[in-house]
């Protein structure tokens, strides 16, 4: 589902060992421009959630490696954090792990006049995401039509 950018290709070989040695999961990696600044954002998680020490440890180790190897030409701000309670589902394994959870789906263009859906995740199979809505109706989405999938925040 997630596309791998050129920057991701440069960063992942540096980042993945740092994440692995700390028994963490890489949830997402973003390199985006917001206003005048570029941001390299690393989202990490682990069973029971990450804490500030986890984020700081990854940030310091990654910063040192990035300073040495210098794979990104422009100046940027490094941020390492938890994905939050509304974490994105990006990898195929995420769809298996969170099967049965309520998710929010955003589409690139509307389906039946609607661009946002919420329902219980039934699974991902052959690039098709299936959910069950409040009326127990099964709705399917081609992954290529989906702009984003996140765990729903229900209060």
Phi, psi and omega per residue, in radians:
X1 nan -0.812 -3.120
X2 -1.412 2.393 3.083
X3 -1.545 2.512 -3.131
X4 -1.728 2.085 -3.132
X5 -1.480 2.968 3.071
X6 -1.065 -0.691 3.118
X7 -1.128 -0.738 3.092
X8 -1.005 -0.744 -3.140
X9 -1.067 -0.572 3.127
X10 -1.368 -0.636 -3.027
X11 -1.473 -0.700 -3.043
X12 -0.947 -0.773 3.115
X13 -1.102 -0.454 3.096
X14 -1.422 -0.724 -3.033
X15 -1.355 -0.733 -3.017
X16 -0.983 -0.746 3.093
X17 -1.129 -0.620 3.121
X18 -1.106 -0.753 3.121
X19 -1.154 -0.820 -3.081
X20 -1.086 -0.737 -3.092
X21 -1.178 -0.279 3.112
X22 -1.800 0.137 -3.122
X23 0.958 0.754 3.123
X24 -1.927 2.908 3.082
X25 -1.957 2.323 3.011
X26 -1.454 1.984 -3.124
X27 -1.515 -0.769 -3.088
X28 -2.793 2.739 3.094
X29 -2.431 2.223 -3.135
X30 -2.261 2.469 2.957
X31 -2.255 1.819 -2.996
X32 -2.333 2.672 3.061
X33 -1.799 2.230 3.083
X34 -2.259 1.988 -3.054
X35 1.125 -2.272 -3.119
X36 -1.519 -0.161 -3.008
X37 -1.890 2.573 2.972
X38 -1.707 2.500 3.127
X39 -2.208 2.312 2.955
X40 -1.842 1.924 -3.085
X41 -1.948 2.256 3.137
X42 -2.086 2.153 3.133
X43 -1.913 2.155 -3.082
X44 -2.147 2.766 3.111
X45 -2.687 2.932 3.012
X46 -2.756 2.902 3.103
X47 -0.994 2.212 -3.108
X48 1.549 -0.117 3.091
X49 1.618 2.744 3.115
X50 -1.638 2.782 3.083
X51 -2.131 -3.119 -3.085
X52 -1.078 -0.595 3.122
X53 -1.143 -0.683 3.085
X54 -1.074 -0.830 -3.120
X55 -1.110 -0.755 -3.135
X56 -1.133 -0.740 -3.141
X57 -1.074 -0.792 3.115
X58 -1.155 -0.750 -3.119
X59 -1.044 -0.840 -3.108
X60 -1.140 -0.777 -3.129
X61 -1.155 -0.741 -3.136
X62 -1.188 -0.733 3.132
X63 -1.035 -0.752 3.141
X64 -1.096 -0.772 3.134
X65 -1.167 -0.733 -3.136
X66 -1.148 -0.644 3.095
X67 -1.128 -0.645 -3.136
X68 -1.281 -0.846 -3.031
X69 -1.523 -0.456 3.071
X70 0.837 1.020 -3.085
X71 -1.414 -0.196 -3.098
X72 -1.957 2.192 -3.045
X73 -1.220 -0.830 -3.061
X74 -1.476 2.807 3.075
X75 -1.200 2.575 -3.124
X76 -2.671 2.890 3.079
X77 -1.895 2.194 3.125
X78 -1.568 2.245 3.060
X79 -2.253 2.279 3.068
X80 -2.155 2.203 -3.091
X81 -2.695 3.043 3.010
X82 -1.264 2.677 3.085
X83 -1.301 -0.187 -3.137
X84 1.503 3.043 -3.108
X85 -1.262 -0.320 3.103
X86 -1.815 0.763 -3.046
X87 -0.953 2.526 3.089
X88 -1.309 2.611 3.000
X89 -1.836 1.989 -3.038
X90 -2.098 -0.775 -3.060
X91 -1.560 2.685 3.101
X92 -0.952 -0.671 -3.138
X93 -1.094 -0.529 3.106
X94 -1.087 -0.684 -3.100
X95 -1.206 -0.515 3.064
X96 -1.343 -0.794 -3.100
X97 -1.047 -0.668 -3.054
X98 -1.819 0.312 3.048
X99 -0.978 2.321 -3.137
X100 1.652 -0.226 3.112
X101 -1.482 2.749 3.071
X102 -1.435 2.273 -3.121
X103 -2.207 2.784 3.010
X104 -1.931 2.340 3.117
X105 -2.099 2.303 3.036
X106 -2.002 2.322 -3.126
X107 -1.806 2.692 3.061
X108 -1.146 -0.753 3.072
X109 -2.376 2.703 -2.996
X110 -1.074 2.593 3.016
X111 -2.115 2.085 -3.064
X112 0.977 0.673 3.096
X113 1.316 0.237 -3.065
X114 -2.294 2.367 3.122
X115 -1.868 -0.185 -3.124
X116 -2.231 2.376 3.140
X117 -2.333 2.700 3.062
X118 -2.401 2.458 3.111
X119 -3.121 3.067 3.116
X120 -1.372 2.214 3.140
X121 -1.187 2.104 3.077
X122 -1.650 -0.471 3.080
X123 2.610 3.135 3.085
X124 -2.256 2.128 3.130
X125 -2.528 2.262 3.139
X126 0.908 0.771 3.111
X127 1.120 0.440 3.084
X128 -2.142 2.164 3.101
X129 -1.629 2.291 3.125
X130 -2.049 2.339 3.047
X131 -2.271 2.831 3.027
X132 -2.038 2.147 -3.091
X133 -1.458 -3.076 -3.093
X134 -1.045 -0.475 -3.128
X135 -1.645 0.305 3.139
X136 1.077 0.439 3.094
X137 -1.613 2.306 3.113
X138 -1.485 2.256 3.109
X139 -2.135 2.379 -3.141
X140 -2.068 2.631 -3.113
X141 -2.392 2.291 2.992
X142 -1.223 2.331 -3.119
X143 -0.964 -0.633 -3.109
X144 -1.171 -0.295 3.109
X145 -1.590 -0.123 -3.014
X146 -1.692 2.130 3.105
X147 -1.380 -0.571 -3.127
X148 -2.990 2.635 3.088
X149 -2.310 2.279 3.129
X150 -2.386 2.702 2.970
X151 -1.141 2.392 3.138
X152 -1.343 2.559 3.049
X153 -1.782 1.970 -3.098
X154 -2.028 2.209 3.133
X155 -1.830 nan nan
